[in-house]
Amino acid sequence: MKIDVLTLFPDMFDGVLNESIIKRAREKGIVEINIHNFRDYSLDPHKKVDDTPYGGGAGMVLACEPIFLAIEDLKRDDSLVIMLTPSGKTYNQKLAIDLSKYKHLILLCGHYEGFDERIKSICDLFISVGDYVLTGGEIPSMIIIDSITRLLDGAITKDSLESESFNDNLLDYPTYTKPRSFRGMEVPEVLISGDHKKIREWRLAEQIKKTRSLRPDLLEDRDE
C-alpha cells in the first residue's frame, strides 16, 4: 500500500512514522508513506496557500489552486482521495478495514478555517475522527495511518489482529500477566485452568459484558 499525505506541517509526522509498527512496516516494504507540503505546489511568489473568506468572517481559508495541483500530481487510477474534515463520516474499525484494501490513499489535512468548498470536488471520501475540534487534519491522518497499517498483511501477527477491540463490534476482553496475585487482586481462575474451551467462553462473555457496560451502541449493530 502507498499513502501520500498533504499537509502544511510535515515535521509533525516524524515521530509517528519512525517508531513501532509503522516503522517496521515501512522497513519491510509493507507500506510506503510519503509526506508532502502542499505549499510547494503554490504558484504564488510567496508560496501563499490561503486567503480571506468571501462574505467576511474570521480566519483564512485554504485556496483551491495548490491543493488541486498537488492532488493532480499524485493521483493515479487506483487512488482514493480523503479529506479530513469535521463534517466527514465518523471513523471506525470497519472503515479502517475497508480502507486497508486500497492500493493508494491520499490524505488531505486541513488547517485554519478550512477548505474552499470547491476542493471537495476532487475528493472521494470525507472522514472525521470524532465530534471535537482539532487544530488541523494532521493528527486525524496519523490515526488513520496507524489503524490501517496494522491491518496490512505482515505488519503484525494474525492472532493479534483477531483478539483486538472492535472485532465483531465488541471491546477487548480483560488480560493479565504475572504475578498471579498482586496486592490482593487475583488472576481469574479460569485463565490458569488450562481449559482452552472455557477460556474462550469466559473471554467472549467478558467482551459482551464490557461492551454492554461501556459501549452499548456497538451491540445495536451486532446480530443476537
Summary of the structure (lengths in Angstrom):
residues: 224
radius of gyration: 21.7
end to end distance: 35.6
largest distance: 71.3
contacts: 603
relative contact order: 0.14
helix: 41%
strand: 20%
